[in-house]
Amino acid sequence: MERKLKDLRVAILVADGFEQVEMTEPKKALDQAGAKTTIISPAKGKVKGWNHKEWGNEFTVDKELNQAKADDYDALLLPGGVMNPDTLRMDPAAVNFVKAFVEAEKPIAAICHGPWTLINAEAVEGRTLTSWPSIKTDLINAGANWVDKQVVKDELLVTSRKPDDIPAFNTAMLEVFSQAQKVGQKH
């Protein structure tokens, strides 16, 4: 595979209960494309995935959220699962971290319930996106144009509905992330 994202630094923001495959598969695609991925979490040491209806594997946290700065990353991945974004959207540090990517106009990819955190970061108003159907009303109430599609690209925002959509999500994410300016490069 062409390494079109060579050295692009991607933050992956998760809390316990993220849908495991929605982190591992996009991370693998990013790594294979040459990106440098960093698992960031409010959790210390390890973070635990969710595998459909039961707890999944533990993953090492590369950087604790309280030590992470959005300025050090070129793009952001927000996996879903129900518990993960519900925890993150209630954490002011997580919301501010996401908001910093929005304000800096950096690419963001969110799948399933991941866009929930985008609502609290005030990043969905006027945007077209998709998500897991149960948060459709939340997104519409926050001013988003919600559509039921496998993957939606709205400028530098990529969203998808569920694990079955991961192949399309990964393709769109890689395409949009390839437009990112690398940290330290002049625009």
PAVEX-345558 format. One record per residue: residue number from 1; chain; residue in one letter; x, y, z of N, C-alpha, C, CB in turn. Coordinates in Angstrom, 1 decimal, padded with zeros to 4 digits. Glycine has a CB too. Layout:
N
<NUM 'A' 'A' <X Y Z> <X Y Z> <X Y Z> <X Y Z>>
...
***
This chain:
187
<1 'A' 'M' <000.8 -001.2 000.0> <000.0 000.0 000.0> <000.9 001.3 000.0> <-001.0 000.0 001.2>>
<2 'A' 'E' <000.5 002.2 -000.8> <001.2 003.5 -000.8> <001.1 004.2 000.5> <000.6 004.4 -001.9>>
<3 'A' 'R' <002.2 004.7 001.0> <002.3 005.3 002.3> <002.0 006.8 002.2> <003.7 005.1 003.0>>
<4 'A' 'K' <000.8 007.1 001.7> <000.4 008.5 001.4> <000.3 009.4 002.7> <-000.8 008.6 000.6>>
<5 'A' 'L' <000.2 008.8 003.8> <000.1 009.6 005.0> <001.4 009.6 005.8> <-001.1 009.0 005.9>>
<6 'A' 'K' <002.5 009.4 005.2> <003.8 009.3 005.8> <004.0 010.4 006.8> <004.9 009.3 004.8>>
<7 'A' 'D' <004.2 009.9 008.1> <004.5 010.8 009.2> <003.4 011.7 009.7> <005.7 011.7 008.9>>
<8 'A' 'L' <002.2 011.5 009.1> <001.0 012.3 009.6> <000.7 011.8 011.0> <-000.2 012.1 008.6>>
<9 'A' 'R' <000.6 012.7 011.9> <000.3 012.4 013.3> <-001.2 012.4 013.6> <001.1 013.3 014.3>>
<10 'A' 'V' <-001.7 011.2 014.0> <-003.1 011.1 014.2> <-003.4 010.7 015.7> <-003.7 010.0 013.3>>
<11 'A' 'A' <-004.2 011.6 016.3> <-004.7 011.3 017.7> <-005.9 010.4 017.6> <-005.0 012.6 018.5>>
<12 'A' 'I' <-005.9 009.4 018.4> <-007.1 008.5 018.6> <-007.6 008.7 020.0> <-006.8 007.0 018.2>>
<13 'A' 'L' <-008.7 009.4 020.2> <-009.2 009.7 021.5> <-010.3 008.6 021.9> <-009.8 011.1 021.5>>
<14 'A' 'V' <-010.0 007.9 023.0> <-010.9 006.9 023.5> <-010.9 006.9 025.0> <-010.5 005.5 023.0>>
<15 'A' 'A' <-012.1 006.4 025.5> <-012.2 006.1 026.9> <-012.7 004.6 027.0> <-013.3 007.1 027.7>>
<16 'A' 'D' <-012.7 004.1 028.2> <-013.1 002.7 028.3> <-014.5 002.5 027.6> <-013.2 002.2 029.8>>
<17 'A' 'G' <-014.7 001.4 026.9> <-015.9 001.1 026.3> <-016.1 001.5 024.9> <-017.0 001.7 027.1>>
<18 'A' 'F' <-014.9 001.8 024.2> <-015.0 002.1 022.8> <-015.2 000.8 022.0> <-013.7 002.8 022.3>>
<19 'A' 'E' <-016.0 000.9 020.9> <-016.2 -000.3 020.1> <-014.9 -000.7 019.5> <-017.3 000.0 019.0>>
<20 'A' 'Q' <-014.3 -001.8 019.9> <-013.0 -002.2 019.6> <-012.6 -002.1 018.1> <-012.7 -003.5 020.1>>
<21 'A' 'V' <-013.4 -002.7 017.3> <-013.1 -002.8 015.9> <-013.1 -001.4 015.2> <-014.1 -003.7 015.2>>
<22 'A' 'E' <-013.9 -000.5 015.8> <-013.9 000.9 015.3> <-012.7 001.7 015.6> <-015.2 001.6 015.8>>
<23 'A' 'M' <-011.8 001.1 016.5> <-010.5 001.7 016.8> <-009.4 000.9 016.0> <-010.2 001.8 018.3>>
<24 'A' 'T' <-009.5 -000.4 016.2> <-008.4 -001.2 015.7> <-008.3 -001.2 014.1> <-008.5 -002.6 016.1>>
<25 'A' 'E' <-009.4 -001.3 013.4> <-009.4 -001.3 012.0> <-009.0 000.0 011.4> <-010.7 -001.8 011.4>>
<26 'A' 'P' <-009.5 001.1 011.8> <-009.1 002.4 011.3> <-007.6 002.7 011.7> <-009.9 003.5 011.8>>
<27 'A' 'K' <-007.2 002.3 012.9> <-005.8 002.5 013.3> <-004.9 001.7 012.4> <-005.6 002.0 014.8>>
<28 'A' 'K' <-005.3 000.4 012.1> <-004.4 -000.4 011.2> <-004.3 000.3 009.8> <-005.0 -001.8 011.1>>
<29 'A' 'A' <-005.4 000.8 009.3> <-005.4 001.4 008.0> <-004.5 002.7 008.0> <-006.8 001.8 007.5>>
<30 'A' 'L' <-004.6 003.4 009.0> <-003.7 004.6 009.2> <-002.3 004.2 009.3> <-004.1 005.4 010.4>>
<31 'A' 'D' <-002.0 003.2 010.1> <-000.6 002.8 010.3> <000.0 002.3 008.9> <-000.5 001.7 011.4>>
<32 'A' 'Q' <-000.8 001.5 008.2> <-000.4 000.9 006.9> <-000.1 002.0 005.9> <-001.4 -000.1 006.4>>
<33 'A' 'A' <-000.9 003.2 006.1> <-000.7 004.3 005.1> <000.5 005.2 005.5> <-002.0 005.1 005.0>>
<34 'A' 'G' <001.2 004.8 006.6> <002.3 005.6 007.1> <002.1 006.6 008.2> <002.9 006.3 005.9>>
<35 'A' 'A' <000.9 006.7 008.6> <000.6 007.7 009.7> <001.2 007.2 011.0> <-000.9 007.9 009.9>>
<36 'A' 'K' <001.4 008.1 011.9> <001.8 007.8 013.3> <000.7 008.0 014.2> <003.1 008.7 013.7>>
<37 'A' 'T' <000.1 006.9 014.7> <-001.1 007.0 015.5> <-000.7 007.0 017.0> <-002.0 005.8 015.2>>
<38 'A' 'T' <-001.5 007.7 017.8> <-001.3 007.8 019.2> <-002.7 007.6 019.9> <-000.7 009.2 019.6>>
<39 'A' 'I' <-002.8 006.6 020.8> <-004.0 006.4 021.6> <-003.9 007.3 022.8> <-004.1 004.9 022.0>>
<40 'A' 'I' <-004.9 008.2 022.8> <-005.0 009.2 023.9> <-006.2 008.9 024.7> <-005.0 010.6 023.3>>
<41 'A' 'S' <-006.1 009.0 026.0> <-007.3 008.7 026.9> <-007.2 009.4 028.2> <-007.4 007.2 027.1>>
<42 'A' 'P' <-008.4 009.7 028.8> <-008.4 010.1 030.2> <-007.9 009.0 031.1> <-009.7 010.7 030.6>>
<43 'A' 'A' <-008.0 007.8 030.7> <-007.6 006.6 031.5> <-006.0 006.6 031.6> <-008.1 005.3 030.9>>
<44 'A' 'K' <-005.5 006.1 032.7> <-004.1 005.9 032.8> <-003.7 004.5 032.5> <-003.7 006.3 034.3>>
<45 'A' 'G' <-002.6 004.4 031.8> <-002.0 003.0 031.5> <-002.7 002.2 030.4> <-002.0 002.3 032.8>>
<46 'A' 'K' <-003.9 001.8 030.7> <-004.6 001.0 029.7> <-006.1 001.5 029.6> <-004.7 -000.5 030.2>>
<47 'A' 'V' <-006.6 001.2 028.4> <-008.0 001.5 028.1> <-008.6 000.2 027.6> <-008.1 002.7 027.1>>
<48 'A' 'K' <-009.9 000.0 027.9> <-010.5 -001.3 027.5> <-011.6 -001.1 026.5> <-011.2 -001.9 028.8>>
<49 'A' 'G' <-011.5 -001.9 025.4> <-012.4 -001.9 024.3> <-013.7 -002.7 024.7> <-011.8 -002.5 023.1>>
<50 'A' 'W' <-014.7 -002.5 023.8> <-015.9 -003.2 023.9> <-016.1 -004.0 022.6> <-017.2 -002.2 024.2>>
<51 'A' 'N' <-016.4 -005.3 022.7> <-016.5 -006.1 021.6> <-018.0 -006.6 021.4> <-015.6 -007.4 021.7>>
<52 'A' 'H' <-018.8 -005.7 020.7> <-020.2 -005.9 020.4> <-021.1 -006.0 021.7> <-020.4 -007.2 019.6>>
<53 'A' 'K' <-021.0 -007.0 022.4> <-021.9 -007.1 023.6> <-021.2 -007.5 024.9> <-023.0 -008.1 023.4>>
<54 'A' 'E' <-019.8 -007.4 024.8> <-019.0 -007.8 026.0> <-017.7 -007.0 026.0> <-018.8 -009.3 026.1>>
<55 'A' 'W' <-017.0 -007.0 027.1> <-015.7 -006.3 027.2> <-014.8 -007.0 026.2> <-015.2 -006.3 028.6>>
<56 'A' 'G' <-013.9 -006.2 025.6> <-012.9 -006.6 024.6> <-011.6 -006.6 025.3> <-012.9 -005.8 023.4>>
<57 'A' 'N' <-010.6 -006.3 024.5> <-009.2 -006.3 024.9> <-008.8 -004.9 025.6> <-008.3 -006.5 023.7>>
<58 'A' 'E' <-007.7 -005.0 026.3> <-007.1 -003.8 026.8> <-006.0 -003.3 025.8> <-006.5 -004.0 028.2>>
<59 'A' 'F' <-005.8 -002.0 025.7> <-004.9 -001.4 024.9> <-004.1 -000.4 025.7> <-005.5 -000.7 023.7>>
<60 'A' 'T' <-002.8 -000.3 025.4> <-001.9 000.7 026.1> <-002.3 002.1 025.7> <-000.5 000.4 025.8>>
<61 'A' 'V' <-002.4 003.0 026.7> <-002.6 004.4 026.4> <-001.2 005.0 026.1> <-003.3 005.1 027.6>>
<62 'A' 'D' <-001.1 005.5 024.9> <000.2 006.1 024.5> <000.5 007.5 025.2> <000.3 006.3 023.0>>
<63 'A' 'K' <-000.6 008.2 025.4> <-000.5 009.5 026.1> <-001.8 009.8 026.8> <-000.2 010.6 025.0>>
<64 'A' 'E' <-001.6 010.2 028.1> <-002.8 010.6 028.9> <-003.4 011.9 028.4> <-002.5 010.7 030.4>>
<65 'A' 'L' <-004.7 012.0 028.3> <-005.3 013.2 027.8> <-004.8 014.5 028.5> <-006.8 013.1 028.0>>
<66 'A' 'N' <-004.6 014.5 029.8> <-004.1 015.7 030.4> <-002.7 016.1 030.0> <-004.1 015.5 031.9>>
<67 'A' 'Q' <-002.0 015.3 029.2> <-000.7 015.6 028.7> <-000.7 015.8 027.2> <000.3 014.5 029.1>>
<68 'A' 'A' <-001.8 015.6 026.6> <-001.9 015.8 025.1> <-002.3 017.2 024.7> <-002.9 014.7 024.6>>
<69 'A' 'K' <-001.7 017.6 023.6> <-002.1 018.9 023.0> <-002.5 018.7 021.5> <-000.9 019.9 023.1>>
<70 'A' 'A' <-003.6 019.2 021.1> <-004.1 019.1 019.8> <-003.1 019.6 018.8> <-005.4 019.7 019.6>>
<71 'A' 'D' <-002.3 020.6 019.2> <-001.3 021.2 018.3> <-000.3 020.2 017.9> <-000.7 022.4 019.0>>
<72 'A' 'D' <-000.1 019.1 018.6> <000.9 018.1 018.3> <000.4 017.1 017.3> <001.4 017.4 019.5>>
<73 'A' 'Y' <-000.8 017.2 016.8> <-001.4 016.2 015.9> <-002.0 016.9 014.7> <-002.5 015.4 016.6>>
<74 'A' 'D' <-002.1 016.1 013.6> <-002.6 016.6 012.3> <-004.0 016.3 012.1> <-001.7 016.1 011.2>>
<75 'A' 'A' <-004.5 015.2 012.7> <-005.9 014.7 012.5> <-006.3 014.0 013.7> <-006.0 013.8 011.2>>
<76 'A' 'L' <-007.7 013.7 013.8> <-008.3 013.1 015.0> <-009.2 012.0 014.5> <-009.0 014.1 015.8>>
<77 'A' 'L' <-009.1 010.8 015.2> <-010.1 009.7 015.0> <-010.9 009.5 016.3> <-009.3 008.4 014.7>>
<78 'A' 'L' <-012.2 009.5 016.2> <-013.1 009.3 017.3> <-013.9 008.0 017.1> <-014.1 010.5 017.5>>
<79 'A' 'P' <-013.4 006.9 017.6> <-014.2 005.6 017.5> <-015.5 005.8 018.3> <-013.4 004.4 018.1>>
<80 'A' 'G' <-016.4 004.8 018.1> <-017.7 004.9 018.7> <-017.8 003.9 019.9> <-018.8 004.5 017.8>>
<81 'A' 'G' <-018.9 003.2 020.0> <-019.3 002.5 021.2> <-020.2 003.4 021.9> <-018.1 002.0 022.0>>
<82 'A' 'V' <-021.0 002.9 022.8> <-021.9 003.8 023.6> <-021.2 004.5 024.8> <-023.1 003.1 024.1>>
<83 'A' 'M' <-020.5 003.7 025.6> <-019.9 004.2 026.8> <-018.8 005.2 026.5> <-019.3 003.1 027.6>>
<84 'A' 'N' <-017.9 004.9 025.5> <-016.8 005.8 025.2> <-017.2 007.2 024.9> <-016.1 005.2 024.0>>
<85 'A' 'P' <-018.0 007.5 023.9> <-018.3 009.0 023.6> <-019.1 009.6 024.7> <-019.0 009.1 022.3>>
<86 'A' 'D' <-019.9 008.8 025.4> <-020.7 009.3 026.5> <-019.8 009.8 027.6> <-021.7 008.3 027.0>>
<87 'A' 'T' <-018.8 009.0 027.9> <-017.8 009.4 028.9> <-017.0 010.7 028.4> <-016.8 008.3 029.2>>
<88 'A' 'L' <-016.5 010.6 027.2> <-015.7 011.7 026.6> <-016.5 013.1 026.6> <-015.2 011.4 025.3>>
<89 'A' 'R' <-017.8 013.0 026.2> <-018.5 014.3 026.1> <-018.8 014.9 027.4> <-019.8 014.0 025.3>>
<90 'A' 'M' <-018.6 014.2 028.5> <-018.8 014.8 029.8> <-017.5 015.2 030.5> <-019.5 013.7 030.7>>
<91 'A' 'D' <-016.4 015.0 029.7> <-015.1 015.3 030.2> <-014.6 016.6 029.6> <-014.1 014.2 030.0>>
<92 'A' 'P' <-014.6 017.7 030.3> <-014.2 019.0 029.7> <-012.9 019.0 029.0> <-014.2 020.1 030.8>>
<93 'A' 'A' <-011.9 018.2 029.5> <-010.6 018.2 028.8> <-010.8 017.5 027.4> <-009.6 017.4 029.7>>
<94 'A' 'A' <-011.6 016.4 027.4> <-011.8 015.7 026.1> <-012.5 016.6 025.1> <-012.6 014.4 026.3>>
<95 'A' 'V' <-013.6 017.3 025.6> <-014.3 018.2 024.7> <-013.4 019.3 024.2> <-015.5 018.8 025.5>>
<96 'A' 'N' <-012.6 019.9 025.1> <-011.7 021.0 024.6> <-010.6 020.5 023.7> <-011.0 021.6 025.9>>
<97 'A' 'F' <-010.2 019.2 023.8> <-009.2 018.6 022.9> <-009.8 018.5 021.5> <-008.8 017.2 023.4>>
<98 'A' 'V' <-011.1 018.0 021.5> <-011.8 017.9 020.2> <-012.0 019.3 019.6> <-013.1 017.1 020.4>>
<99 'A' 'K' <-012.5 020.2 020.4> <-012.8 021.5 020.0> <-011.5 022.2 019.3> <-013.3 022.4 021.1>>
<100 'A' 'A' <-010.3 021.9 019.9> <-009.1 022.5 019.3> <-008.9 022.0 017.9> <-007.9 022.1 020.2>>
<101 'A' 'F' <-009.2 020.7 017.6> <-009.1 020.2 016.2> <-010.1 021.0 015.3> <-009.3 018.7 016.2>>
<102 'A' 'V' <-011.3 021.1 015.8> <-012.3 021.8 015.0> <-011.9 023.3 014.7> <-013.7 021.8 015.8>>
<103 'A' 'E' <-011.4 024.0 015.7> <-011.0 025.4 015.6> <-009.8 025.5 014.7> <-010.8 026.0 016.9>>
<104 'A' 'A' <-008.9 024.5 014.7> <-007.7 024.6 013.8> <-008.0 024.1 012.4> <-006.6 023.8 014.5>>
<105 'A' 'E' <-009.3 023.7 012.2> <-009.7 023.1 010.9> <-008.8 021.9 010.5> <-009.6 024.2 009.8>>
<106 'A' 'K' <-008.6 021.0 011.4> <-007.9 019.8 011.1> <-008.9 018.7 010.9> <-007.0 019.4 012.3>>
<107 'A' 'P' <-008.6 017.7 010.1> <-009.5 016.6 009.7> <-009.9 015.8 011.0> <-008.9 015.7 008.7>>
<108 'A' 'I' <-011.2 015.4 011.0> <-011.7 014.5 012.0> <-012.5 013.4 011.4> <-012.6 015.4 013.0>>
<109 'A' 'A' <-012.3 012.2 011.9> <-013.1 011.0 011.5> <-013.8 010.5 012.7> <-012.3 010.0 010.7>>
<110 'A' 'A' <-015.1 010.3 012.6> <-015.9 009.8 013.8> <-016.9 008.7 013.3> <-016.7 010.9 014.5>>
<111 'A' 'I' <-017.0 007.6 014.0> <-017.8 006.5 013.5> <-018.8 006.1 014.7> <-017.0 005.3 013.1>>
<112 'A' 'C' <-020.0 005.7 014.3> <-021.0 005.1 015.2> <-021.5 006.2 016.2> <-020.4 003.9 016.0>>
<113 'A' 'H' <-021.2 006.1 017.5> <-021.6 007.1 018.5> <-020.5 008.1 018.6> <-021.8 006.4 019.8>>
<114 'A' 'G' <-019.4 008.0 017.9> <-018.3 009.0 018.0> <-018.8 010.5 017.8> <-017.3 008.7 017.0>>
<115 'A' 'P' <-019.7 010.8 016.9> <-020.2 012.1 016.7> <-020.8 012.8 018.0> <-021.1 012.2 015.6>>
<116 'A' 'W' <-021.2 012.0 018.9> <-021.7 012.5 020.2> <-020.8 013.5 020.8> <-022.0 011.4 021.2>>
<117 'A' 'T' <-019.5 013.2 020.8> <-018.5 014.1 021.4> <-018.4 015.4 020.6> <-017.1 013.4 021.5>>
<118 'A' 'L' <-018.6 015.3 019.3> <-018.6 016.4 018.4> <-019.7 017.4 018.8> <-018.7 016.0 016.9>>
<119 'A' 'I' <-020.8 016.9 019.2> <-021.9 017.8 019.7> <-021.4 018.7 020.8> <-023.2 017.0 020.1>>
<120 'A' 'N' <-020.8 018.1 021.8> <-020.4 018.9 023.0> <-019.2 019.8 022.6> <-019.9 018.0 024.1>>
<121 'A' 'A' <-018.5 019.5 021.5> <-017.4 020.4 021.0> <-017.9 021.4 020.1> <-016.3 019.5 020.3>>
<122 'A' 'E' <-019.3 021.5 019.9> <-019.9 022.5 019.1> <-019.4 022.4 017.6> <-019.7 023.9 019.6>>
<123 'A' 'A' <-019.3 021.2 017.1> <-018.7 021.0 015.8> <-019.7 020.4 014.7> <-017.6 020.0 015.9>>
<124 'A' 'V' <-021.0 020.4 015.1> <-021.9 019.7 014.1> <-022.9 020.7 013.5> <-022.7 018.6 014.8>>
<125 'A' 'E' <-023.1 021.9 014.0> <-024.1 022.8 013.5> <-023.8 023.1 012.0> <-024.2 024.1 014.3>>
<126 'A' 'G' <-024.8 022.9 011.2> <-024.7 023.2 009.7> <-023.9 022.2 008.9> <-024.0 024.5 009.6>>
<127 'A' 'R' <-023.4 021.1 009.6> <-022.7 020.1 008.9> <-023.6 018.9 008.5> <-021.5 019.6 009.8>>
<128 'A' 'T' <-023.2 018.2 007.5> <-023.9 017.0 007.1> <-023.1 015.8 007.5> <-024.1 016.9 005.5>>
<129 'A' 'L' <-023.7 014.9 008.3> <-023.0 013.7 008.8> <-024.0 012.6 009.0> <-022.3 014.1 010.1>>
<130 'A' 'T' <-023.4 011.4 009.3> <-024.1 010.3 009.7> <-023.6 009.7 011.0> <-024.1 009.2 008.6>>
<131 'A' 'S' <-024.3 008.7 011.6> <-023.9 008.1 012.8> <-024.8 006.9 013.1> <-024.1 009.2 014.0>>
<132 'A' 'W' <-024.6 006.3 014.2> <-025.5 005.2 014.7> <-026.8 005.9 014.8> <-025.0 004.6 016.0>>
<133 'A' 'P' <-027.9 005.2 014.3> <-029.2 005.8 014.3> <-029.8 006.3 015.6> <-030.2 004.8 013.8>>
<134 'A' 'S' <-029.3 005.8 016.7> <-029.9 006.2 018.0> <-029.5 007.7 018.4> <-029.5 005.3 019.1>>
<135 'A' 'I' <-028.4 008.2 017.8> <-028.0 009.6 018.1> <-028.4 010.6 017.0> <-026.5 009.7 018.4>>
<136 'A' 'K' <-029.2 010.1 016.1> <-029.7 011.0 015.0> <-030.4 012.2 015.6> <-030.7 010.2 014.1>>
<137 'A' 'T' <-031.3 012.0 016.5> <-032.1 013.2 017.0> <-031.2 014.1 017.8> <-033.2 012.7 018.0>>
<138 'A' 'D' <-030.2 013.6 018.5> <-029.2 014.5 019.2> <-028.5 015.4 018.2> <-028.3 013.6 020.0>>
<139 'A' 'L' <-028.1 014.7 017.1> <-027.3 015.5 016.1> <-028.2 016.5 015.4> <-026.7 014.5 015.1>>
<140 'A' 'I' <-029.4 016.2 015.1> <-030.3 017.1 014.4> <-030.6 018.3 015.4> <-031.7 016.4 014.0>>
<141 'A' 'N' <-030.9 017.9 016.7> <-031.1 019.0 017.7> <-030.0 019.9 017.9> <-031.5 018.4 019.0>>
<142 'A' 'A' <-028.8 019.4 017.6> <-027.5 020.3 017.6> <-027.3 021.0 016.3> <-026.3 019.4 018.0>>
<143 'A' 'G' <-028.2 020.9 015.4> <-028.1 021.7 014.1> <-027.4 021.0 013.0> <-027.3 022.9 014.4>>
<144 'A' 'A' <-027.2 019.7 013.1> <-026.6 018.9 012.0> <-027.7 018.5 011.0> <-025.9 017.7 012.5>>
<145 'A' 'N' <-027.2 018.2 009.8> <-028.1 017.6 008.7> <-027.7 016.1 008.7> <-027.8 018.3 007.3>>
<146 'A' 'W' <-028.5 015.3 009.3> <-028.2 013.8 009.5> <-028.7 013.1 008.3> <-028.8 013.3 010.8>>
<147 'A' 'V' <-027.9 012.2 007.7> <-028.3 011.4 006.6> <-027.9 009.9 006.9> <-027.6 011.8 005.2>>
<148 'A' 'D' <-028.7 009.0 006.4> <-028.4 007.6 006.6> <-027.6 007.0 005.4> <-029.8 006.8 006.7>>
<149 'A' 'K' <-026.3 007.2 005.5> <-025.4 006.7 004.4> <-024.2 006.0 005.1> <-024.9 007.9 003.6>>
<150 'A' 'Q' <-023.6 005.1 004.4> <-022.5 004.4 004.8> <-021.3 005.3 005.3> <-021.9 003.5 003.7>>
<151 'A' 'V' <-021.0 006.3 004.6> <-020.0 007.2 005.0> <-020.4 008.6 004.4> <-018.6 006.8 004.5>>
<152 'A' 'V' <-020.1 009.7 005.2> <-020.3 011.0 004.7> <-019.1 011.9 004.9> <-021.5 011.7 005.5>>
<153 'A' 'K' <-018.7 012.6 003.8> <-017.6 013.5 003.9> <-018.2 014.9 003.8> <-016.5 013.3 002.8>>
<154 'A' 'D' <-017.9 015.8 004.8> <-018.3 017.2 004.8> <-017.0 018.0 005.1> <-019.5 017.5 005.9>>
<155 'A' 'E' <-016.4 018.5 004.0> <-015.1 019.1 004.1> <-014.1 018.2 004.8> <-015.3 020.5 004.9>>
<156 'A' 'L' <-013.6 018.6 005.9> <-012.6 017.8 006.6> <-013.2 016.8 007.7> <-011.5 018.6 007.2>>
<157 'A' 'L' <-014.5 016.7 007.7> <-015.2 015.8 008.6> <-015.7 014.5 007.9> <-016.3 016.5 009.3>>
<158 'A' 'V' <-015.3 013.4 008.4> <-015.8 012.1 007.9> <-016.5 011.4 009.0> <-014.6 011.2 007.4>>
<159 'A' 'T' <-017.7 010.9 008.7> <-018.5 010.2 009.6> <-019.1 008.9 009.0> <-019.7 011.0 010.2>>
<160 'A' 'S' <-019.4 007.9 009.8> <-019.9 006.6 009.4> <-020.8 006.1 010.5> <-018.7 005.6 009.1>>
<161 'A' 'R' <-021.6 005.0 010.1> <-022.7 004.6 011.0> <-022.3 003.5 011.9> <-023.8 004.1 010.2>>
<162 'A' 'K' <-021.5 002.5 011.5> <-021.4 001.2 012.3> <-020.2 000.4 011.8> <-022.7 000.4 012.2>>
<163 'A' 'P' <-019.9 -000.7 012.5> <-018.7 -001.5 012.1> <-018.8 -002.0 010.7> <-018.6 -002.7 013.1>>
<164 'A' 'D' <-020.0 -002.4 010.2> <-020.1 -002.9 008.8> <-019.6 -001.8 007.8> <-021.5 -003.2 008.5>>
<165 'A' 'D' <-019.6 -000.6 008.2> <-019.2 000.5 007.2> <-017.7 000.8 007.3> <-020.0 001.8 007.6>>
<166 'A' 'I' <-017.0 000.1 008.1> <-015.5 000.4 008.3> <-014.7 000.4 007.0> <-014.9 -000.6 009.3>>
<167 'A' 'P' <-014.9 -000.5 006.1> <-014.1 -000.4 004.8> <-014.3 001.0 004.1> <-014.5 -001.5 003.9>>
<168 'A' 'A' <-015.6 001.4 004.0> <-015.9 002.7 003.3> <-015.4 003.9 004.2> <-017.4 002.9 003.1>>
<169 'A' 'F' <-015.5 003.7 005.5> <-015.0 004.8 006.4> <-013.5 004.9 006.3> <-015.4 004.4 007.9>>
<170 'A' 'N' <-012.8 003.8 006.3> <-011.3 003.9 006.2> <-010.9 004.5 004.9> <-010.7 002.5 006.3>>
<171 'A' 'T' <-011.6 004.2 003.8> <-011.2 004.8 002.5> <-011.4 006.3 002.5> <-012.1 004.2 001.4>>
<172 'A' 'A' <-012.6 006.7 003.0> <-012.8 008.2 003.1> <-011.9 008.9 004.1> <-014.3 008.4 003.5>>
<173 'A' 'M' <-011.7 008.2 005.2> <-010.8 008.8 006.2> <-009.4 009.0 005.7> <-010.7 007.9 007.5>>
<174 'A' 'L' <-008.8 008.0 005.0> <-007.5 008.1 004.4> <-007.5 009.3 003.4> <-007.0 006.8 003.8>>
<175 'A' 'E' <-008.5 009.3 002.6> <-008.6 010.4 001.5> <-008.6 011.8 002.2> <-009.8 010.2 000.7>>
<176 'A' 'V' <-009.5 012.0 003.2> <-009.6 013.3 003.8> <-008.3 013.6 004.6> <-010.8 013.3 004.7>>
<177 'A' 'F' <-007.8 012.6 005.4> <-006.6 012.9 006.2> <-005.4 013.2 005.3> <-006.3 011.6 007.1>>
<178 'A' 'S' <-005.4 012.7 004.0> <-004.3 013.0 003.1> <-004.2 014.5 002.8> <-004.4 012.2 001.9>>
<179 'A' 'Q' <-005.3 015.2 003.1> <-005.4 016.7 002.8> <-004.8 017.5 004.0> <-006.8 017.1 002.5>>
<180 'A' 'A' <-004.5 016.8 005.1> <-004.1 017.5 006.3> <-002.7 018.1 006.1> <-004.1 016.6 007.5>>
<181 'A' 'Q' <-002.5 019.2 006.7> <-001.2 019.8 006.8> <-000.4 019.1 008.0> <-001.2 021.4 007.0>>
<182 'A' 'K' <000.8 018.7 007.8> <001.5 018.1 008.9> <002.0 019.2 009.8> <002.8 017.4 008.3>>
<183 'A' 'V' <002.0 018.8 011.1> <002.4 019.8 012.2> <003.8 020.3 011.8> <002.4 019.1 013.6>>
<184 'A' 'G' <003.9 021.6 011.9> <005.2 022.2 011.6> <005.4 022.6 010.2> <006.3 021.2 011.9>>
<185 'A' 'Q' <004.5 022.2 009.3> <004.5 022.6 007.9> <003.8 023.9 007.8> <003.9 021.6 006.9>>
<186 'A' 'K' <004.2 024.8 006.9> <003.5 026.0 006.6> <002.3 025.7 005.7> <004.4 027.1 006.0>>
<187 'A' 'H' <001.2 026.5 005.9> <000.0 026.3 005.1> <000.2 026.8 003.8> <-001.2 026.8 005.8>>
***
